[in-house]
Amino acid sequence: MPYTKDYYPNIAALKRDLVRNKHYRTKVADKGSDVTVIAPHGGFIEAGSSYIARGVAGSNYNLYDFQGLRRHKPQRLHVTSTHFRDRKLSELLRHTRLAVSIHSMGDEALGEIWVGGLNLPCKQRICYALTEQGFVVNADSPRYRGVHPANVVNLPSEHGVQIELASDVIASMFAMEGPPFARRATVLPTTARFDAFVAAIRSALAA
């Protein structure tokens, strides 16, 4: 989402100030895959991104999900991707060839999905797969391009793909009133758009 300045400069500073499992939590699933799906701004920070990342990871891809649990000013737990470093994620990335990160860009470009990152072949496959499913995709977005080498999604050997979803696109994936993850339910009711998005990304990763 479009934040002008992070409240915390890095994850280490955030953890020194906040309490694990009260203000934030980290969910990690190491499947032994060389592909890792990342939700660096999950939970209430970028609502819905945790659940979408979990769907993309499925049963075979690694998952790293950093969830902000504070309902009041959740954006204070946002650490920009170029500064996002966490030991558990670093351990996953040691055996990761390719990463995909899931984000919400809020109301920046309603109805659109912006796809960036340094792995151009995978980026192209993802753009094609999403377009085939009827999503509006911008592969040359004006912001949030995910091309900085220090972006956490680009740290693996073959770099990665950053996916930014507008808030209304995310809302269309959940059959519920209000923003996704507005409650701490483990299972949220999803729609056919959620299934289409997950299927598109997974097909591009498997190609």
C-alpha positions in Angstrom: 0.0 0.0 0.0 1.1 3.6 -0.5 2.9 4.6 2.7 5.1 7.6 2.6 7.4 6.5 5.4 7.6 3.4 7.6 7.2 3.7 11.3 9.9 1.1 11.9 13.0 1.0 9.7 13.3 -2.8 9.8 11.8 -5.9 11.3 14.4 -6.0 14.1 13.3 -2.6 15.4 9.7 -3.6 15.2 10.3 -6.8 17.2 12.2 -4.9 19.9 9.2 -2.6 20.4 6.3 -5.0 20.0 5.1 -8.4 21.4 5.0 -11.5 19.4 1.5 -13.1 19.1 0.0 -10.0 20.5 1.0 -7.3 18.0 2.4 -9.6 15.2 3.0 -13.2 14.3 5.0 -15.0 11.7 3.8 -18.1 10.0 6.4 -20.2 8.1 5.9 -23.4 6.1 9.1 -24.9 4.7 7.9 -27.5 2.1 11.4 -28.1 0.8 10.5 -26.3 -2.4 12.7 -24.0 -4.4 9.8 -21.6 -4.7 8.7 -19.4 -1.8 5.6 -17.3 -1.5 5.9 -14.2 0.7 3.3 -12.0 2.4 5.5 -9.4 4.1 2.6 -7.2 5.0 0.0 -9.7 6.0 -2.7 -9.7 8.7 -4.3 -6.3 9.1 -1.4 -4.4 7.4 -2.6 -5.3 3.9 -5.8 -7.1 4.5 -6.3 -10.3 2.5 -2.7 -10.7 1.4 -2.0 -13.4 4.0 -4.9 -15.6 2.9 -4.1 -15.1 -0.8 -0.4 -16.0 -0.2 -1.5 -19.1 1.6 -3.7 -20.1 -1.3 -0.9 -19.6 -3.8 1.6 -21.6 -1.7 -0.9 -24.5 -1.4 0.6 -27.8 -0.2 3.8 -27.7 -2.2 5.4 -24.2 -2.1 7.2 -22.6 0.9 5.2 -19.9 2.7 6.4 -16.9 4.7 3.6 -14.8 6.2 4.3 -11.8 8.5 1.0 -10.8 10.0 0.3 -7.5 11.8 -2.3 -8.1 14.5 -3.0 -4.6 15.5 -6.3 -3.3 14.3 -5.5 0.3 15.3 -3.1 1.9 12.8 -2.0 -1.4 11.3 0.1 0.4 8.8 2.6 1.1 11.5 3.8 -2.5 11.2 4.5 -2.0 7.5 8.3 -2.5 6.7 9.1 -1.8 3.1 10.2 -4.7 1.0 13.7 -3.3 0.4 14.3 -3.3 4.2 12.4 -6.4 5.1 14.8 -8.9 6.6 13.8 -11.7 9.0 15.8 -14.7 10.2 13.1 -17.2 9.4 12.6 -15.8 5.9 16.4 -15.8 5.3 16.5 -19.5 6.2 13.8 -20.2 3.6 15.5 -18.1 0.9 18.8 -20.0 1.3 17.2 -22.9 -0.7 14.8 -20.7 -2.8 15.3 -20.3 -6.5 12.3 -18.1 -7.1 10.0 -16.0 -4.9 6.6 -14.5 -5.3 5.3 -11.7 -3.0 1.7 -10.8 -2.5 0.7 -7.2 -1.6 -2.3 -4.9 -1.5 -1.8 -1.4 -3.1 -5.1 -0.2 -1.6 -7.1 2.2 -3.8 -4.1 3.1 -5.9 -5.5 1.6 -9.2 -8.9 0.1 -8.6 -9.7 -2.9 -10.6 -6.1 -3.6 -11.5 -3.2 -6.0 -10.6 0.3 -4.6 -11.0 3.0 -7.2 -11.6 6.7 -6.5 -11.2 9.9 -8.0 -10.1 13.2 -9.0 -11.7 12.3 -12.5 -12.9 11.0 -11.5 -16.3 10.1 -14.9 -17.7 8.0 -15.8 -14.7 6.5 -12.2 -14.6 5.4 -12.7 -18.3 3.8 -16.1 -17.5 2.0 -14.7 -14.5 0.7 -11.7 -16.5 -0.5 -14.0 -19.3 -2.2 -16.4 -16.9 -4.0 -13.6 -15.0 -5.2 -12.0 -18.2 -6.5 -15.3 -19.4 -8.6 -15.5 -16.2 -10.1 -12.1 -16.9 -8.0 -9.9 -14.5 -6.8 -6.5 -15.6 -3.0 -6.6 -15.4 -0.4 -3.9 -15.7 3.1 -5.2 -16.3 4.6 -1.7 -16.6 3.1 0.1 -13.5 4.2 3.6 -12.5 4.9 2.5 -8.9 5.6 -0.6 -6.9 7.6 -2.1 -9.7 9.6 -4.4 -7.4 12.8 -4.1 -9.4 15.2 -3.0 -6.7 17.8 -5.7 -6.1 17.4 -5.3 -2.3 13.7 -6.0 -2.5 13.2 -9.2 -0.5 11.4 -10.9 -3.4 14.5 -10.5 -5.6 17.0 -12.1 -3.1 16.7 -15.7 -4.4 19.1 -16.9 -7.1 16.6 -16.3 -9.9 14.9 -13.3 -8.2 11.2 -13.1 -8.1 7.8 -11.5 -9.0 6.0 -8.9 -7.0 2.2 -8.8 -7.2 0.2 -5.8 -6.1 -3.6 -6.1 -6.0 -6.0 -3.2 -5.7 -8.3 -3.3 -2.7 -11.4 -4.0 -4.7 -9.8 -6.9 -6.5 -8.9 -8.4 -3.2 -12.5 -7.8 -1.9 -13.9 -9.6 -4.9 -12.1 -12.7 -3.8 -13.8 -13.0 -0.4 -17.5 -13.7 0.2 -17.9 -11.5 3.3 -18.7 -8.0 4.3 -15.9 -5.6 5.2 -12.2 -6.1 4.4 -10.6 -9.6 4.5 -8.9 -10.4 7.8 -11.2 -8.0 9.6 -11.4 -10.9 12.0 -8.9 -13.5 13.1 -10.7 -16.4 11.5 -8.5 -19.2 10.2 -10.9 -19.9 7.3 -12.5 -17.2 5.3 -15.2 -17.7 2.7 -13.8 -17.2 -0.8 -15.2 -16.6 -4.3 -14.5 -17.9 -7.8 -12.2 -14.9 -8.3 -10.0 -16.2 -5.5 -9.8 -19.6 -7.1 -9.1 -18.1 -10.5 -6.3 -15.9 -9.1 -4.7 -18.8 -7.2 -5.0 -21.1 -10.2 -3.4 -18.6 -12.5 -0.3 -18.0 -10.3 0.2 -21.6 -9.6 0.0 -22.6 -13.3 2.6 -19.9 -14.1 4.9 -21.2 -11.3 4.5 -24.8 -12.5 5.3 -23.9 -16.2 
